[in-house]
Amino acid sequence: MVETGKILDGTVYGSMDGETWAPLSQKQNLRYSGTSDNLNVADIKDFDIAEPKEVQFVKIVADNASQGNGMSRNGKWFAARAFNLFEDITKNKNIAPTADIAYSTTEPTNEAVVARLINPSKEITITSEGGDTHIFTENGEFTFTFVDSDGNAGSATASVTWIDKDGPTADITYKLDPDKKLLILLDEISEDSYLLDSDNNKTNYIEVDSNKKVTSISYLDDNGNVYKVLDIDADGNITKVTYKNTTDQANSVDSYVTILQDGVVVSEEYLDSHKEVIPASSLTDAEKEALEGLRQATSNPLEYIFQESGDYEFKIMDKANNIAYKSIKVDYINNDTKILASDVTYSTTNLTNQSVIGTIRPYIINTDGTKNESIVMTDKDGTPTNTSTYTFEKNSMHTFYYKDALDTENWEIKHHIARVTWIDKDAPTAKIKYSTESSTKEPVTATLVNESEEIIITNNGTNREYIFTENGEFTFEFEDKAGNKGTATAKVTWINKNQGGSSGGSSTSVKKGDVNFDGKITLEDLARIKMHLIDKEVLTGNSFKAGDVNSDGRITLEDSARVKMHLIGLLEIK
């Protein structure tokens, strides 16, 4: 059997830029007691670095390696299951500690972002407010500060720039089509946005330039996949249409592209999945015909024509999930020679615990080409009010009334109903569940449950569990998406460490640091603690107890650091 190569002579190099390398440690004449597939613990090789050196990249080179049977030096390649890199902090006690920062999300969002301190270079004590987490409700910076056991101070700054709570904006343009019907156009869109249907499903993706001019429109299927893209020039003309190949023919073709001039196809291309051109000569006539069948006309999603009186709503959403509404009402009067139209916008359309202001813009349009008269706001009886705004203090409807200023008989009073459904001024609530409510000498876990709505916990490191090692109280603080704050207090009075045993039978012995209960503390335990710290895994029950190495009721960076110190022999966890 051919063995995997092993290092016989090796060098470890370090670099700050990944290009210039310097040797850090060398070993020669390494020997192994086991085979490649059955190595012993004694076969683990350490490459110690005599003098500490700061590097960002590490390279391991086999100057000579075994390959094939025996230890013959006939190759320079090797394989390994794992490399463990450790920093010996006893070498230089004056080196300042460092740490990294992880974020709950780095994508555009209109919700809070949690920043968490992770990967400390050594055992640290955090001195900044809030422990190892900080919650950003708006863009900004926060500096975590900490010290090591020798008093060396370190810091790490979290910076968040992707919280976006401002919804996209757009204008409505009114035009008459050749049949004297009113056409409305959504334009001056402030940012790249999705168009939504009445059920908030994404139907199109609109890209705009810095001048708020549309540069492309993507059409989405029911699964959110793009099946057609229009490229649009500065004058609003379609210059290219890309069709996703959704036929069962010409499988080598990923997309079919047509180039247009003045609305007429002047050329076409066939592209593979890498956007490389496929020669037309490689396709059969039947395949070409099938692809050309994709050229079905679709309406412009940014336009709507009122064939008769009625209302219509544009709904757009930006990448941070902020939604904006454009509600339009149209009335044809005087045998369709006059049109009264209006659109309503809102001060905010995000979930909010503040008041919302609705504003109406009414218009009057004469289809016979005569000058448009003025329009006035009124009450339902036609009395002028001169107000075009309404403040919503709660979710409700409000009716705006308006008429042609020349209408002295109140014959044609029109109305437009504005609706607000996104005000939330109710504080969120939650309950507490305990791991036991019977007398015990073991720690008691209090868990936040039964939230009245989606919340984010703003203390306790955003964890919904708190472990009591002795009787006391702890108050969870949390906030809903609208910014309303709530609390729930856990109180434990039944811990009795002097009793003969815990209620309900004998307690399970938990070894600190052994999160996976395999009887030893390993790198896997350290990895699971780190995953808990960045919310990729939630440790509960005895796993949480084992991860809470210092028994302070939480799993923090200090617990992670203690396990790391144990693994490199600098601290014994009992």
C-alpha positions in Angstrom: 0.0 0.0 0.0 1.3 3.4 -0.9 1.6 5.8 2.1 0.8 9.4 2.2 3.9 11.6 2.4 5.2 12.8 5.8 7.6 15.6 6.6 11.2 14.5 7.2 12.9 17.9 7.0 10.6 20.9 7.2 10.6 24.7 7.4 7.9 27.0 8.7 7.9 30.4 7.0 6.1 33.7 8.1 5.0 36.7 6.1 3.2 40.0 6.6 2.0 40.3 2.9 1.9 36.8 1.6 4.7 37.5 -0.8 7.9 38.0 1.1 8.7 35.0 3.4 11.2 34.6 6.2 12.0 31.2 7.9 10.6 31.0 11.5 11.5 27.4 12.5 13.3 24.4 11.0 13.3 20.7 11.9 15.4 17.8 10.4 15.5 14.1 10.5 11.9 13.7 11.8 10.8 10.1 12.4 7.4 8.5 12.9 6.3 5.4 14.8 3.1 4.8 12.9 1.9 4.6 9.3 0.2 7.5 7.5 -3.2 6.1 8.4 -2.4 5.2 12.0 -0.2 7.8 13.5 0.4 8.0 17.3 0.1 11.1 19.5 3.9 10.9 19.8 4.1 11.5 16.0 2.8 15.1 16.4 5.7 17.4 15.5 6.2 20.8 17.1 8.0 23.6 15.3 8.8 26.1 18.0 9.8 29.7 17.1 12.7 30.9 19.3 12.1 34.6 18.9 8.5 36.0 18.7 7.7 37.5 15.3 4.5 39.2 14.1 3.2 37.6 10.9 -0.2 37.4 9.1 0.6 34.4 6.9 2.2 31.0 7.7 3.7 28.6 5.1 4.8 25.1 5.9 7.3 23.5 3.4 8.5 19.9 3.3 12.2 20.2 2.4 12.2 16.5 2.3 9.4 14.1 2.7 8.6 10.4 2.6 6.6 9.0 -0.3 5.7 5.4 -1.0 6.9 2.6 1.4 9.5 3.3 4.0 11.3 6.5 4.7 13.1 7.0 1.4 13.6 10.6 0.5 12.1 10.5 -2.9 9.5 13.2 -2.7 8.8 16.7 -1.3 5.0 16.5 -0.7 3.1 15.5 2.4 -0.4 15.4 3.8 -1.7 16.2 7.2 -5.1 16.1 9.0 -4.7 19.3 11.0 -2.3 22.1 11.8 -2.6 23.7 15.3 -1.1 27.2 15.6 -0.4 28.4 19.2 0.9 31.6 20.6 3.2 31.2 23.6 2.3 34.3 25.6 5.0 33.5 28.2 7.6 34.6 25.7 6.8 38.3 26.0 4.5 39.5 28.7 4.5 43.0 27.3 2.8 42.1 24.1 -0.7 43.8 24.0 -3.6 41.4 23.7 -5.7 41.5 20.5 -9.1 40.2 19.5 -11.3 40.1 16.4 -14.9 41.2 15.8 -17.8 39.2 14.4 -21.1 40.7 13.2 -24.6 39.2 13.2 -24.8 40.3 9.6 -22.7 42.4 7.2 -25.5 42.7 4.6 -27.6 45.8 4.2 -30.3 45.7 6.9 -32.9 48.0 8.6 -32.5 46.0 11.9 -30.0 46.1 14.7 -26.5 44.6 14.2 -24.8 42.7 17.0 -21.0 43.0 17.2 -19.2 40.4 19.3 -15.6 40.2 20.4 -14.0 36.9 19.4 -10.6 35.2 19.1 -8.6 36.9 21.9 -4.9 36.4 21.5 -4.6 35.6 25.2 -6.7 35.4 28.4 -8.3 38.9 28.8 -10.7 40.8 31.0 -13.1 43.1 29.1 -13.2 46.6 30.6 -15.6 48.3 28.2 -19.3 48.5 28.9 -21.5 45.7 27.7 -19.0 42.8 28.0 -18.1 41.0 24.8 -21.1 42.3 22.7 -22.4 45.7 21.5 -25.7 46.3 19.7 -25.7 48.9 17.0 -29.2 50.3 16.3 -27.7 52.8 13.9 -24.4 53.1 12.0 -21.4 54.0 14.1 -18.3 52.7 15.9 -17.7 51.1 19.3 -14.3 50.3 20.8 -14.0 47.2 23.0 -11.3 47.6 25.6 -9.6 44.9 27.6 -6.5 43.9 29.6 -4.6 40.7 30.0 -3.4 39.2 33.3 -0.2 41.2 33.1 -2.0 44.6 32.8 -1.3 45.0 29.1 -4.2 47.0 27.5 -5.7 46.2 24.1 -8.6 47.3 22.0 -10.7 46.4 19.0 -13.1 48.8 17.2 -16.3 47.6 15.7 -17.6 49.7 12.8 -21.0 49.4 11.2 -22.0 51.2 8.1 -24.7 49.0 6.5 -27.7 49.8 8.7 -30.2 51.6 6.4 -33.6 52.6 7.8 -34.4 55.1 5.1 -36.8 53.7 2.5 -36.3 54.3 -1.2 -38.0 57.3 -2.8 -39.6 57.7 -6.2 -41.8 60.2 -8.1 -44.9 59.7 -10.2 -45.0 61.1 -13.7 -48.4 61.6 -15.4 -48.8 61.3 -19.2 -51.6 60.8 -21.7 -51.4 57.9 -24.1 -52.6 58.2 -27.7 -56.1 57.2 -26.6 -56.2 60.1 -24.0 -55.9 57.6 -21.2 -53.8 58.5 -18.2 -50.4 56.7 -18.0 -48.4 56.8 -14.8 -44.7 56.2 -14.7 -42.6 55.4 -11.6 -39.4 57.3 -12.0 -36.6 59.2 -10.1 -36.1 56.0 -8.0 -33.4 56.8 -5.4 -31.6 53.5 -5.3 -31.6 49.9 -6.6 -34.8 48.4 -5.5 -37.3 45.5 -5.9 -40.8 45.9 -7.2 -43.3 44.0 -5.1 -46.8 42.7 -5.8 -49.7 43.0 -3.4 -48.5 40.0 -1.4 -45.0 41.5 -1.1 -43.5 39.0 -3.6 -40.5 40.3 -5.6 -41.5 40.7 -9.3 -38.7 42.9 -10.7 -35.3 44.3 -9.7 -34.6 47.8 -10.8 -31.1 49.2 -11.1 -30.5 53.0 -11.3 -27.5 55.3 -11.7 -26.4 58.2 -9.6 -28.9 60.4 -11.4 -31.8 58.2 -10.5 -32.2 57.0 -14.0 -33.1 53.4 -14.7 -30.3 51.4 -16.2 -31.8 47.9 -16.2 -34.9 46.0 -15.3 -34.8 42.3 -14.3 -37.9 40.1 -14.4 -38.2 37.5 -11.6 -40.1 34.2 -11.6 -42.1 32.9 -8.6 -38.8 31.5 -7.1 -37.0 34.9 -7.4 -34.8 33.8 -10.3 -34.1 36.2 -13.1 -35.5 35.1 -16.5 -35.2 38.3 -18.5 -33.1 41.5 -18.2 -33.6 44.8 -20.1 -30.7 47.2 -20.5 -31.8 50.8 -20.8 -29.8 53.8 -22.0 -29.9 57.4 -20.7 -32.8 58.3 -23.0 -34.9 55.5 -21.7 -34.5 53.3 -24.8 -34.1 49.5 -24.5 -30.7 48.6 -26.0 -30.3 44.9 -25.0 -32.6 42.1 -23.8 -31.1 39.0 -22.2 -33.4 36.0 -21.9 -32.6 33.1 -19.6 -32.8 29.8 -21.6 -35.9 28.2 -20.0 -36.6 25.9 -22.9 -35.7 22.2 -23.0 -33.5 22.7 -26.1 -30.0 24.0 -26.8 -28.8 22.9 -23.4 -25.4 24.4 -24.0 -27.0 27.9 -24.1 -27.5 29.6 -20.8 -28.9 32.9 -22.2 -30.1 34.3 -25.4 -29.2 38.0 -26.1 -30.8 40.5 -28.5 -29.3 43.9 -29.4 -31.9 46.5 -30.3 -31.9 49.8 -32.1 -35.1 52.0 -32.1 -36.9 49.0 -30.8 -35.8 46.6 -33.6 -33.5 43.6 -33.1 -30.3 44.2 -35.1 -28.2 41.3 -33.8 -28.3 38.4 -31.4 -25.9 36.2 -29.3 -25.9 32.9 -27.6 -24.0 32.7 -24.3 -23.0 29.7 -22.1 -23.0 29.7 -18.3 -19.6 31.5 -18.3 -21.0 34.3 -20.5 -18.8 33.1 -23.4 -20.3 33.3 -26.9 -21.5 30.1 -28.5 -21.2 30.2 -32.3 -24.6 30.3 -34.0 -23.3 27.7 -36.5 -23.2 25.1 -33.6 -27.0 25.3 -33.1 -29.7 23.7 -35.1 -32.5 25.6 -36.7 -34.9 24.0 -34.2 -32.8 25.2 -31.3 -32.6 28.7 -32.6 -36.3 28.8 -33.2 -36.9 27.6 -29.6 -34.7 30.4 -28.2 -36.3 33.0 -30.4 -39.6 31.9 -28.9 -38.4 33.4 -25.6 -38.9 36.9 -27.2 -42.4 37.4 -25.8 -43.4 41.0 -25.1 -43.7 41.9 -21.5 -45.1 45.1 -20.1 -43.0 47.8 -18.5 -43.4 47.2 -14.8 -42.8 50.9 -14.1 -45.8 51.9 -16.1 -49.6 51.6 -15.6 -52.4 52.8 -17.8 -55.8 53.7 -16.3 -58.3 52.5 -18.8 -61.1 53.7 -16.4 -61.4 55.4 -13.1 -59.7 53.5 -10.2 -56.6 53.2 -8.1 -53.2 51.5 -8.3 -50.2 51.2 -6.0 -46.5 50.8 -6.7 -44.6 49.1 -3.9 -40.8 49.1 -3.9 -38.2 47.6 -1.5 -34.5 48.4 -1.2 -31.8 45.9 -0.3 -32.2 46.6 3.4 -35.9 45.6 3.2 -37.2 49.1 3.6 -40.6 49.4 1.7 -42.0 52.5 0.1 -45.6 52.9 -1.2 -46.9 55.1 -4.0 -50.7 55.0 -4.0 -52.4 56.6 -7.0 -56.1 57.4 -7.5 -57.6 58.5 -10.9 -61.1 59.7 -11.8 -62.3 60.4 -15.3 -65.0 63.1 -15.5 -66.9 65.3 -18.0 -67.0 62.6 -20.6 -63.3 61.8 -20.0 -62.3 65.3 -21.0 -61.0 66.0 -17.5 -59.0 63.8 -15.2 -58.5 64.3 -11.5 -55.6 62.3 -10.1 -53.7 62.1 -6.8 -50.8 60.2 -5.2 -50.1 59.7 -1.5 -46.7 59.2 0.1 -45.7 58.6 3.8 -43.0 60.0 6.0 -41.9 56.4 6.8 -43.1 53.0 5.8 -40.9 51.0 8.1 -42.3 49.4 11.2 -42.2 52.3 13.8 -43.3 53.4 17.2 -43.6 57.0 16.0 -46.3 58.9 14.2 -46.5 58.7 10.4 -47.4 61.7 8.2 -49.3 61.0 5.0 -49.1 63.6 2.2 -51.3 63.8 -0.9 -50.5 65.5 -4.2 -53.6 66.1 -6.3 -53.6 67.0 -10.0 -56.1 68.0 -12.7 -55.5 67.2 -16.4 -57.6 68.4 -19.4 -57.5 65.8 -22.2 -58.7 68.3 -24.8 -55.4 70.3 -24.6 -56.8 73.3 -22.7 -55.0 74.7 -19.8 -55.3 72.7 -16.6 -57.2 74.5 -13.8 -56.2 74.5 -10.2 -57.4 71.9 -7.6 -58.2 72.5 -4.0 -58.3 70.3 -0.8 -61.7 70.1 0.9 -63.7 68.3 3.5 -66.3 65.7 2.4 -68.9 68.5 2.0 -66.6 70.5 -0.4 -65.5 73.2 2.1 -61.9 74.1 1.3 -59.4 73.0 4.0 -56.1 73.9 2.5 -54.4 70.9 4.1 -52.7 68.1 2.2 -51.2 66.2 5.1 -52.6 64.0 7.9 -50.7 62.6 11.0 -51.4 59.0 11.9 -50.9 58.4 15.6 -52.0 54.8 15.2 -52.8 52.3 12.5 -55.9 53.6 10.7 -57.4 55.1 7.5 -57.8 58.7 6.5 -59.8 60.1 3.6 -58.5 63.1 1.7 -61.0 65.1 -0.4 -60.3 67.4 -3.3 -62.1 69.0 -6.3 -61.6 71.2 -9.3 -61.4 74.8 -8.1 -64.0 75.8 -10.7 -66.5 73.4 -9.3 -68.6 75.8 -7.2 -71.5 73.4 -6.9 -69.5 70.5 -5.4 -70.5 68.2 -8.2 -67.2 66.4 -8.5 -65.7 66.0 -5.0 -63.2 63.2 -5.2 -61.5 61.2 -2.4 -58.4 59.2 -1.9 -58.1 56.8 1.1 -54.7 56.6 2.9 -53.9 53.6 5.0 -51.2 53.0 7.7 -50.7 49.6 9.1 -47.1 49.7 10.4 -47.3 51.7 13.6 -46.4 49.6 16.7 -46.3 51.3 20.1 -46.8 48.2 22.2 -43.9 47.1 24.4 -42.9 43.4 23.7 -43.3 40.9 26.5 -41.8 37.5 27.3 -41.9 34.9 30.1 -39.2 33.0 32.0 -38.8 29.2 32.0 -36.5 27.5 34.6 -34.5 24.3 34.2 -36.0 23.3 37.6 -38.2 25.0 40.1 -37.5 22.4 42.8 -35.0 22.7 45.6 -31.5 21.9 44.2 -27.8 22.4 44.9 -27.1 22.5 41.1 -27.1 25.7 39.0 -30.5 26.8 37.6 -30.9 27.9 34.0 -33.4 30.7 33.3 -34.5 30.9 29.7 -36.5 33.7 28.0 -39.5 32.2 26.2 -42.9 33.0 24.7 -42.0 36.4 23.3 -45.0 38.4 22.1 -43.2 39.2 18.9 -39.7 39.0 17.3 -37.2 40.7 19.7 -33.5 41.2 20.1 -32.0 40.8 23.6 -30.0 43.9 24.4 -28.1 42.7 27.5 -26.6 39.3 28.6 -24.5 39.2 25.5 -27.8 38.8 23.5 -28.2 35.3 25.1 -31.7 34.2 26.1 -30.3 32.0 28.8 -28.9 33.0 32.2 -27.4 30.5 34.7 -27.8 31.1 38.4 -25.1 29.5 40.5 -26.7 31.0 43.6 -30.0 32.5 44.5 -30.7 36.0 43.0 -32.4 38.0 40.3 -31.5 38.8 36.7 -33.5 41.1 34.3 -33.5 40.4 30.6 -33.8 43.5 28.5 -35.0 43.4 24.9 -36.4 45.4 22.1 -38.8 44.8 19.2 -38.3 45.8 15.5 -40.2 49.0 16.1 -37.9 50.1 18.9 -40.2 49.4 21.8 -38.4 48.2 24.9 -39.4 45.4 27.3 -38.0 43.5 30.3 -38.5 40.2 32.0 -37.0 39.4 35.4 -35.9 35.9 36.5 -35.7 35.2 40.2 -34.3 32.1 41.8 -34.7 31.3 45.5 -34.4 27.5 45.6 -30.7 26.8 45.3 -29.5 25.1 48.5 -25.9 24.1 48.2 -25.9 22.5 51.6 -28.5 19.9 50.9 -27.6 16.2 50.5 -28.5 16.1 46.8 -30.4 17.8 44.2 -34.2 17.3 44.0 -35.4 14.8 41.5 -32.5 12.3 41.7 -28.7 12.4 41.4 -27.2 15.2 39.4 -25.0 14.7 36.3 -21.3 15.5 36.8 -20.1 18.1 34.3 -16.4 18.5 33.5 -15.6 22.1 32.8 -14.4 22.6 29.3 -15.6 19.2 28.0 -18.5 20.5 26.0 -19.0 17.4 23.9 -18.8 15.0 26.9 -16.0 12.8 25.5 -14.1 12.9 28.8 -11.4 15.3 27.7 -10.9 18.9 26.6 -9.9 19.1 23.0 -9.9 21.5 20.1 -13.5 20.5 19.2 -14.6 21.8 22.6 -12.9 25.1 21.9 -14.5 25.3 18.5 -18.0 24.7 19.9 -17.5 27.4 22.5 -16.4 29.8 19.7 -19.4 28.9 17.6 -21.6 29.7 20.6 -19.9 33.1 20.9 -20.8 34.1 17.3 -24.3 32.6 17.4 -23.5 29.8 15.0 -24.3 27.2 17.7 -26.3 27.6 20.9 -25.0 25.6 23.9 -27.7 24.6 26.4 -28.1 22.5 29.5 -24.9 20.6 30.6 -23.1 21.7 27.4 -23.6 25.3 28.6 -22.4 24.4 32.1 -19.3 22.8 30.6 -18.6 25.8 28.4 -19.1 28.2 31.3 -15.5 27.4 32.5 -15.4 30.2 35.1 -18.9 29.5 36.4 -20.1 33.0 36.1 -23.4 32.0 34.5 -22.3 33.1 31.0 -20.1 31.8 28.2 -17.8 34.6 27.3 -14.4 35.2 25.7 -12.8 34.5 29.1 -14.1 30.9 29.0 -12.8 30.5 25.4 -9.4 31.9 26.5 -9.2 29.5 29.5 -9.8 26.5 27.3 -7.2 27.7 24.9 -4.7 28.1 27.7 -5.5 24.6 28.9 -4.8 23.2 25.5 -1.3 24.7 25.3 -0.5 23.6 28.9 -0.6 27.0 30.5 -3.7 26.5 32.6 -5.2 23.4 34.2 -9.0 23.2 34.2 -10.4 21.0 37.0 
